[in-house]
Amino acid sequence: MKYVERVLKNLKKQNPNEPEFHQAATEILTTLAPVVEKHPEYEAAGLLERFVEPERVVMFRVPWVDDKGRVQVNKGYRVQFNSAIGPYKGGLRFHPSVNLSIIKFLGLEQILKNSLTGLPIGGGKGGSNFDPKGKSDREIMAFCQSFMTELFRHIGADTDVPAGDIGVGGREIGFLFGQYKRIRDEHVGVLTGRGLTYGGSLVRTEATGYGLVYITEEALKMRGDSFKGKTVVISGSGNVAIYACEKAQSLGAKVVAMYDSNGYIYDANGIKLDVIKDIKEVRRARIKEYANLVPGSTYTEGCKGIWTIPCDIALPCATQNEIDEASAQTLVKNGVKYVAEGANMPSTLEAIDVFQKAGVVFLPAKAANAGGVATSALEMAQSSGRMFWSFEEVDAKLKNIMVNIYHNIDNAAKEYGYEGNYVMGANIAGFVKVATAMMAHGIV
Ligand code: NDP
């Protein structure tokens, strides 16, 4: 049996009941076969076996008291996956669906994504099955303080630097940072996505969405095209979706649909982003209100239907596995030309296959949404240098990073004979750097 197949088979056997982790590992490892064939020394050094095994997994109890005085208990996780090229770095997700499988899939993806940014950051991920929806600010604070009361001993500015993800935005990072600072008595860059008054970086809020559009813009440009006049569908209406919409609109695209976990809105005249921001960022309400506020728009219950809306460019920005094979086929039938993943693993393996066979330009998450973590690394650089860069400065660096990622994955795909296959390109380009560092460190 070939090396990659053997590692994958063993991984599934040793980590049963972790379907998301299996899915991500399958996607990654199967594309690395040409690299490990070229480098037999990797097999001799057990490199892939070590690559798919987290360096450390921390699981802990998070007890807190709700507004009715009842004790609640959640699960906390931090997977410190790989520190070969820098301190562990990756977000925290608070969502009822969170389990070890999801955190491990995200952590594994994060290793290669962080490598692709070209910055010195390793891969990690964490979170909790806590559901922030419907909780008061006091309950959110109580939860965050309890979560950090355990997490603080595992993280540090040079060890592991968490950030936000689904359910963890500026408010949660503030409470987490406050508790860390109180326990450790140090004001350091231990979390990114911090507020601008306490060490945050300009553009971090916008970074993932803007970065997604910058890399798609570069893919369009290389084909003599642009966002101007394009019809775009964006799933989600959270941090990534909102700023992808903002940047795509500023480049002349018409974004016609978005959703939250209850249903989607369609506005043939182009989404009014100020209305979405007010609903989602200010009032934390449901997207369905949009249809009442904007004449001519409609709301449909349920999410999947969004992929039946014809578009030139689809930007899935909500969550994993939101585009399945059938949705991918519908998108292709309706003429989609570009799919760029803002969310992590939003397309199933079957959906990716449909896009690639149809000649759709498919930009996978680890390349397309790397702008968030790249800007987090820029926040770390500003923190340790006690500097504060302007919006224009950070935005220019972000754009430059995304353009470089595009050419890096394009070149890697070409080098290995898979021109235009950016799944191959991203996995290979990200892996080679990590593998080289791991080989240099010996068997650790
Ligand atoms: P947010 O919590 O800000 O927004 C998530 C959005 O997705 C919301 O609109 C939410 O709807 C929707 N959503 C969440 N779960 C589901 C579900 N199961 N079905 C349908 N809709 C769902 O998260 P982010 O915008 O930060 O993250 C979105 C994606 O981008 C995630 O995959 C994340 O891992 C990825 N990502 C985020 C980065 C960042 O910098 N924030 C960086 C790189 C990747 P509702 O409001 O109803 O919950």
Boltz pocket constraint, residues with backbone or C-beta under 6 A from the ligand:
constraints:
  - pocket:
      binder: B
      contacts: [[A, 164], [A, 165], [A, 166], [A, 167], [A, 168], [A, 169], [A, 204], [A, 208], [A, 236], [A, 237], [A, 238], [A, 239], [A, 240], [A, 241], [A, 259], [A, 260], [A, 261], [A, 262], [A, 285], [A, 303], [A, 317], [A, 318], [A, 319], [A, 320], [A, 342], [A, 343], [A, 344], [A, 369], [A, 370], [A, 372], [A, 373]]
      max_distance: 6.0
